[in-house]
Amino acid sequence: MSAVEQYARAHLVTDSSEGHRAVPVVLRYDPEADPHAVRIGLPGSHDRVFARQLLEQGLRAPTAVGGVHVWPCGRVQTIVEFHERDGVTVVQFDASALIRFLRRTHATASAVTR
């Protein structure tokens, strides 16, 4: 079964004068590599890998595991925050893009288990 890859637009939130900067993001899910993990690829950096379940739960309520924090921001936005050695990266998504991606991951995972 093939992996799921979805391109999305998100906002990188910084404390610089730029504030929010729109960036292209790649959401990935490969059930053969790890059926429980998703990847978020940001421009110019390594993919961030974390539990798919964390992303699902963070759409509804604040949640965190290790250095990854996810929470809803209003009705239509979701924040994903990565705490790493060199600092914190905060990415704001339209929740609809994440929901669409998660639906595709579930369809792929279901096809694999059949």
C-alpha positions in Angstrom: 0.0 0.0 0.0 1.3 3.4 -0.8 2.0 6.2 1.6 -0.2 9.3 2.0 1.4 12.6 1.2 -0.6 15.8 1.3 0.7 19.3 0.7 -0.8 22.1 2.9 -0.3 25.7 3.6 0.4 26.6 7.2 1.7 29.6 9.1 5.0 29.5 10.9 4.6 31.6 14.0 7.7 33.5 15.1 8.5 36.2 17.6 10.2 38.3 14.9 8.7 41.3 13.3 7.3 38.9 10.6 4.9 37.4 13.1 3.0 34.8 11.0 4.7 33.6 7.8 2.9 31.4 5.3 4.9 28.3 4.4 4.3 25.1 2.4 4.1 22.0 4.5 4.1 18.3 3.6 2.1 15.9 5.7 3.2 12.3 5.3 2.0 8.9 6.6 3.6 5.6 5.6 2.0 2.6 7.3 4.8 0.3 6.2 7.4 2.4 7.9 5.3 3.0 11.0 1.6 2.7 11.1 1.3 4.9 14.2 3.4 7.9 13.1 2.9 10.9 10.9 5.5 13.3 9.6 5.4 17.0 9.1 7.9 18.5 6.7 8.7 22.2 7.0 10.8 24.1 4.4 14.5 24.0 5.2 14.4 21.5 8.0 14.1 17.9 8.9 10.7 16.1 9.1 9.1 16.1 12.5 7.8 12.6 13.4 5.2 12.0 16.1 2.2 9.8 16.9 -0.8 10.1 14.6 -3.0 9.7 17.7 -1.5 12.9 19.2 -2.5 14.9 16.1 -6.1 13.4 16.2 -6.5 14.2 19.9 -5.0 17.7 19.5 -7.8 18.7 17.1 -10.3 18.4 20.0 -8.3 19.3 23.1 -4.8 20.4 24.1 -2.4 17.4 24.3 1.3 16.8 24.4 3.8 13.9 24.3 7.4 14.7 24.7 8.4 17.8 22.8 5.3 17.9 20.6 2.2 19.9 21.7 -1.0 20.1 19.7 -4.1 22.1 20.5 -7.2 23.6 18.8 -7.0 27.4 18.3 -10.5 28.7 17.9 -12.9 26.8 15.7 -10.9 26.4 12.5 -7.2 26.4 13.5 -4.9 23.9 15.1 -1.5 24.6 16.5 1.4 22.1 16.4 4.4 23.1 18.5 7.7 21.4 18.4 10.1 21.8 21.4 13.7 20.9 20.3 17.2 21.6 21.5 17.6 24.6 19.2 14.3 26.2 20.1 10.6 26.0 19.6 8.8 25.8 16.2 5.1 26.8 16.2 3.0 26.0 13.2 -0.7 27.0 12.7 -2.8 24.9 10.4 -6.3 25.1 9.1 -7.9 22.2 11.0 -9.7 21.1 7.8 -6.4 20.3 6.2 -5.4 18.1 9.1 -8.8 16.4 9.2 -8.6 15.6 5.5 -5.1 14.2 5.9 -6.1 12.1 8.9 -9.1 10.6 7.0 -6.7 9.6 4.2 -4.4 8.0 6.7 -7.3 6.0 8.2 -8.4 4.8 4.8 -4.8 3.7 4.0 -4.4 2.0 7.3 -7.7 0.2 6.9 -6.6 -1.1 3.4 -3.4 -2.4 4.9 -5.2 -4.4 7.6 -7.6 -6.1 5.2 
